[in-house]
Amino acid sequence: MKIFQSILILLLFFTSYPANASRDTDSYEGNIFPIYAGNGAIVPSQTTLEESLKNERVSVLFFYLDDSSDSKAMAPVISGLDLIWRNNIDLIALTTDELQTGESASDSNQPNYYWNGLIPQTIILDSHGEVRFDKNGMVEIDDLNKIIGELKGIDIGESKFSVKSFNEYNSIISEKE
């Protein structure tokens, strides 16, 4: 019996397949925030858009899919916003799977009211619920910081942050050199 168990264990080790996660492909490896941004605390969001609007807070909506290379590339930027502005804004990252029903929302308290059907999409709402930024695709963290700083009454000046890859999967927010 011990020989059979030993053989079985050896077979398991020698027949395992390597993990093939890649930020540059539209493949699904799991939630993009812990894998590509090292921050699994972003999802699920700590608040809803309705609560954020009710509390008159600046809201950042990020619409994404876990199997989108562009969404994977944006994950470190969104994670960076969370690190920089954590207590000052509401960051609401939403996978669009459940929004793809074809129904358009007429209630501005619901996130799908703002989603244009493309991913990734980043939207910044001021404390009164007005759209101050809306862009699809890659967005620079400096652009987002500048808008959030203006909305919060903080002079950002020259941004000192950048997103740098430190391996093929993860990126970090660091100060510019």
N, C-alpha and C positions, 0 to 999 in steps of 0.2 A: 504494500500500500504506500509506503514512504517513497518508493521509486516512482510510482505512478504520480504522486503529488509533486515530486521534484521535476519530473519530465513536463508536467502540466505548467508549472511555474516557469520553467525555462522557455517553453513554447510561447507563453504570454509575453515574456520580455523580448524574445527575438522576432515575434510576428507583429509587434506594435507598429503603428504608423505614425510618422512625425506629424506634428501640428503644422498646418499650412496657412496661418493667418497672414494676410497681406493688406496693408493700408491702401495699396494702389489697385485693388480689384473690387468688383461689385459682388463679393462673396460674403456670406454670413458666417461670422465667428462668435457671435454673442453680442452683448451690449457694448457699444463703441466707447462709452465713457471710461469704464474700468480698464478696457484693453488698450485703447489708443491715447487716452488722456490721463490715466492713472487716478481717476476721480469717479468712483461709482456712486458717490453721494448726490450727484446731480439728478439722477432718476431713481425713483419717482420724484417729481418736483415736491418741494416742501409746502407749496401753496398752490392755489388755483388762480386762474386769471380773474375770476369773479371776486375772490378775496383781495387780490392785489389792487384791483380797481376800486373796490370799496374802501380800502385802507389808503388810497391815493398815493401809491408807491410807483416808482419807475419800474416798468416790467420789460424784460427781454424775453421774447418768444423765439425759440429755436425749433424749427420743424425739420425732422431728419428721418432717415431710414438706416437701420443697422447694417444693411447690405449695400450701401452706397459709398463708393470711394471718396466722393466729395464730402459726404457727411463725416466720414472717418477723418479726413484731413481737417475739418472744421472743429472736431471734438476738442483738441487742445486749446483752441481759441476760446471756446465757450467755457471750458474748465478754467482758463486763465481769468475770464471775467468773474467767475465764481470766487476765485482766490483773491482778486483785487477788490471786488465790490460786495462781497458776501453779505454784509449787514446793511447795505445801503440800497439794494435793488432786489427785485424778485426775478429770479431766473427760472424760466419755465421751458424745459426741453420736452418736446412731444414727438413721439414717433407717429408718422402719418398713416400707418396701417389702418387704424380705426377711423380715420378721417376720409378715407377713399370710398365712401359710400355713394358719392355723386350728389349728395344733398349739399346745398349751400346754406350756410347759417345766416340768419337774419338778426341774431342777438349778438351785439358787440361785446357781451360779457363772456362769450364762448370763443375759444381759440380758433376754431375752424372758420369763423367770420373773417379772419385775417389771412388765412392760408390761401395762396394763389395756385396751388396744385403742383408746384415745383419744389424740389429739394436740392440742397439744403436752403432754407429761407430763414433769415434773421430779421427780426422786427423789434424795434424799441418803441415802447409807448411811454409818454410822459405821465405824470401823476394825475392828469385829467383824462387819460385814455386816448389821447391824440397820437396818431402815428407820427413819429419823428424820424424814423429810419426804417427802410424796407428794402432788402436786397437779397437776391438769390445768388448761390455759389459762394466762392471764397470771399471772406471779408477780413480785412486787416484788423488786428486787435487795437491798433492805434486809432483807427476810425471810430470804433465802438467806444473806446475810452474817452475820446474827445466829446462825443455826443452825450454820453452818460455824465461826464464831468460838467458839461454845460447845464444839463437838466438838474443836476444836484447842486449847482452854484459853486463848483470847484474848478479853479483854473488849472488845467492839466499842463499847459505849456507844451514843451516838447516831451513826447511820450518816452518813457525810459524802459519800455517792455518790448520783448520780441518773443516769438515762438520758435524754439530750436528743437530739431530732432536729435535725440541722443542714441537711438538705435532704430531699427527698421520698423518698429511698432509704436514707440512712445515718443512724445515730445514734452518739453517743459517750457514754462514761461520764465524768462530770465531778463536781467537788465541789459540794455544795449551797451555795447562797448564803444 
